[in-house]
Amino acid sequence: MFYTKIRFFRFVLAIFCLGFLLSASCKETTVKLPPELAGKLKLESFVFKYLSARTKMNLDMGNNVRTAAEIRIKKDSVIWLSLRPALNIEALRVSITKDSICYMDKLQKEYDTKSYAEISQLIGLEANYQLLEDFFVGNLIETGQTYSAPEKLETDFLLKQDHVKFSMEALVGRQNAKVSQYKVLQKGIDNNMRVDYSDFKPINKLLFAHRSKILTNYRDENNEAQKIEIDIEHEKVEMLAQAPAFNFKIPSNYKKRAPQKK
């Protein structure tokens, strides 16, 4: 029963990463805003060198599972995760770098690695590390295209982008200048994703969303509609002056995970 949950976590983790990467399309490193937008919004980016978070996740994909997670980030370099779903036993360790996404299943003594080229082929869009990091910290993501002129709503500005393969909307708070929501729709397919950020609290005078909710709707290999919902609550978030440990050494007795049979 416990291993069934671990396999569930492993699959959801893959979808979690793919869902974040769904809207990547370019490698440009500058967020392009119309001059009037930059002036009106005065967007506040969350800038850091090292970041750590103790987090609780609730994952729902037909059945509901909760896990504790520890997350560490070195800006523009690596995202490190450790998941402990029960009895404080580490089940999964994940390393996301600019080159690949790798995980260790510490219960089954297995590991696997996916390059962004493999992920891009799987989802049909170009994937990169920077987008995943920006999504995590709640910065306006970089796609290399200019956002539309802002549409003023009651509490937010609405920004839009239209790409060949997908469309995207972002809500930016008029009061706190922080991204509060993303919506991404993959054209021609019923794949879509929504991310909501809330419970903004200051960390070193910069606002950080301590709660987020991710809802992904997609079609599986059998063209059947599927839904994944992930609730994230950061209990403790810290900016660090010194680098935390990013230990990720695959033991020699671990086996590379065999491809799943279709």
C-alpha positions in Angstrom: 0.0 0.0 0.0 2.8 2.4 0.9 4.7 1.7 -2.3 1.5 2.4 -4.3 1.6 5.9 -2.7 5.2 6.3 -3.7 4.5 5.4 -7.3 1.7 8.0 -7.1 4.1 10.6 -5.8 6.6 9.8 -8.5 4.1 10.2 -11.3 2.6 13.4 -9.8 6.1 14.8 -9.4 6.7 14.3 -13.1 3.3 15.9 -14.0 4.1 18.7 -11.5 7.3 19.5 -13.3 5.8 19.1 -16.7 2.9 21.3 -15.8 5.2 24.1 -14.8 7.2 23.6 -18.0 4.1 23.6 -20.2 4.3 27.3 -21.0 8.0 27.5 -21.8 8.8 28.4 -25.4 11.9 30.6 -25.7 15.3 31.0 -24.0 15.3 34.8 -23.7 16.3 36.1 -20.3 14.4 39.3 -20.1 10.7 39.8 -19.3 9.4 42.1 -22.0 6.7 44.6 -20.9 5.2 47.5 -22.7 6.6 50.8 -21.3 3.2 51.8 -19.9 2.9 48.5 -18.2 6.2 48.6 -16.5 5.5 52.1 -15.3 2.0 51.3 -13.9 2.8 48.0 -12.3 6.3 48.5 -10.9 6.5 44.7 -10.7 8.3 43.4 -7.6 10.6 40.4 -8.4 11.6 38.1 -5.7 15.4 38.3 -5.7 17.6 35.9 -3.7 20.8 33.9 -3.8 19.8 30.9 -1.7 16.4 30.0 -0.6 15.0 27.2 1.6 11.5 26.2 2.5 9.7 23.6 4.6 6.5 22.8 2.9 3.4 20.6 3.1 1.8 19.4 -0.2 -1.6 17.8 -0.7 -1.8 15.9 -4.0 -5.1 14.8 -5.6 -5.2 12.6 -8.7 -8.2 10.5 -7.9 -6.9 9.7 -4.5 -5.6 12.1 -1.9 -2.1 12.0 -0.5 -0.2 14.4 1.8 3.5 14.8 2.1 6.0 17.0 3.8 8.7 18.5 1.6 12.0 20.3 2.0 13.0 22.6 -0.9 16.3 24.4 -1.5 17.2 26.7 -4.4 20.4 28.2 -5.6 19.2 31.0 -7.9 19.8 30.3 -11.6 21.4 26.9 -10.8 19.5 24.2 -9.0 16.2 23.3 -7.3 16.5 20.5 -4.7 13.5 18.7 -3.2 13.1 16.0 -0.5 9.7 14.4 0.0 8.6 12.6 3.1 5.1 11.3 2.9 4.9 9.2 6.1 6.7 8.6 9.4 9.3 11.2 8.4 10.9 8.7 6.0 12.5 10.2 2.9 10.9 8.6 -0.1 12.0 10.8 -3.0 14.9 13.2 -3.6 14.9 15.4 -6.7 17.5 17.6 -8.3 16.4 20.0 -11.0 19.2 21.8 -12.8 19.7 23.7 -16.1 20.5 20.4 -17.8 18.1 17.9 -16.4 15.5 16.7 -13.9 16.7 13.7 -11.8 15.1 11.8 -8.9 16.0 9.0 -6.6 13.3 6.6 -5.2 14.9 5.8 -1.9 12.5 3.1 -1.0 12.8 1.1 -4.2 16.5 2.1 -4.7 15.8 3.4 -8.2 16.7 6.6 -10.1 15.9 8.2 -13.3 17.0 11.3 -15.3 15.2 13.3 -17.9 16.8 16.0 -20.1 14.8 19.0 -21.1 15.0 17.8 -24.7 13.2 14.6 -23.6 10.6 16.6 -21.7 10.1 19.0 -24.6 9.5 16.1 -26.9 7.0 14.6 -24.5 5.0 17.8 -24.1 5.6 19.3 -27.5 7.0 22.6 -26.2 10.5 23.8 -25.3 11.3 23.4 -21.6 13.9 25.2 -19.5 15.0 25.6 -15.9 14.4 29.3 -15.6 10.7 29.1 -16.0 10.4 26.5 -13.3 12.3 28.7 -10.9 10.2 31.8 -11.7 7.0 29.8 -11.2 8.2 28.6 -7.8 9.0 32.0 -6.5 6.1 33.8 -8.2 8.0 36.0 -10.6 6.6 37.0 -13.9 7.8 34.3 -16.3 10.1 34.9 -19.2 8.9 33.8 -22.6 10.7 36.3 -24.9 7.4 37.9 -26.1 5.9 41.2 -25.0 2.9 41.0 -22.8 -0.3 42.8 -23.9 -1.2 46.2 -22.6 -2.7 45.7 -19.2 -6.4 45.4 -18.7 -7.4 47.0 -15.4 -9.7 44.8 -13.3 -11.1 45.4 -9.9 -8.1 44.2 -7.9 -5.6 43.1 -10.6 -4.0 43.9 -14.0 -4.7 41.2 -16.6 -1.8 40.5 -19.0 -2.0 38.2 -22.0 0.3 36.5 -24.4 -0.6 34.5 -27.5 1.9 32.0 -28.9 1.7 29.5 -31.8 1.2 26.5 -29.5 -0.3 28.0 -26.4 -1.9 31.1 -24.9 -1.3 32.5 -21.4 -2.9 34.9 -19.0 -1.3 36.4 -15.8 -3.0 38.4 -13.1 -0.8 41.0 -11.2 -2.1 42.6 -8.0 -2.7 46.3 -8.3 -1.8 46.8 -4.6 1.1 44.4 -4.1 2.5 44.2 -7.7 2.8 40.4 -7.3 1.6 37.7 -9.7 -1.5 36.1 -8.2 -2.5 33.8 -11.0 -1.4 32.1 -14.2 -3.6 30.4 -16.8 -2.0 28.4 -19.6 -3.9 26.8 -22.5 -2.2 24.5 -25.0 -3.9 25.0 -28.4 -5.5 22.1 -30.2 -5.3 19.9 -27.1 -7.4 20.0 -23.9 -4.3 20.5 -21.8 -4.5 23.5 -19.5 -3.1 24.7 -16.2 -4.0 27.2 -13.6 -1.7 28.4 -10.7 -3.0 30.6 -7.9 -0.7 32.4 -5.4 -1.9 33.7 -2.0 -1.0 34.4 1.6 1.8 36.8 0.7 4.2 37.5 3.6 7.5 39.5 3.6 10.8 37.8 3.6 13.7 40.3 3.9 11.1 43.0 2.9 10.1 41.1 -0.3 6.7 39.5 -0.6 6.5 35.8 -1.1 3.4 33.7 -1.6 3.2 31.1 1.2 0.4 29.2 -0.4 -0.2 28.1 -4.0 -2.6 25.9 -5.8 -2.0 24.1 -9.1 -4.7 22.6 -11.2 -3.8 20.7 -14.4 -6.2 19.2 -16.9 -4.7 17.0 -19.6 -5.3 14.0 -21.8 -3.3 10.9 -21.2 -1.9 8.4 -23.7 -5.3 6.9 -24.2 -6.8 10.4 -24.8 -8.8 10.2 -21.6 -9.3 13.4 -19.6 -7.3 13.5 -16.4 -7.0 16.1 -13.6 -4.3 16.8 -11.0 -4.6 19.2 -8.2 -1.7 20.2 -5.9 -2.1 22.4 -2.8 1.2 23.8 -1.5 1.7 25.5 1.9 5.1 26.8 2.8 5.4 26.7 6.6 8.9 28.3 6.8 10.7 30.1 4.1 14.2 31.7 4.5 16.7 33.5 2.4 20.2 32.2 3.2 23.5 34.0 3.1 25.4 30.7 2.9 24.8 27.8 0.5 22.8 24.9 2.0 23.6 21.3 1.1 22.4 20.1 -2.3 23.4 16.5 -1.7 22.4 14.3 -4.7 24.8 11.4 -5.1 23.2 8.2 -6.5 24.4 5.2 -4.6 26.1 2.5 -6.6 23.5 -0.1 -5.7 20.6 2.0 -7.2 19.2 0.8 -10.5 18.0 3.1 -13.3 14.3 2.8 -13.5 13.1 0.7 -16.4 10.8 2.4 -18.9 7.1 1.8 -18.2 5.4 -0.6 -20.6 2.5 1.0 -22.5 
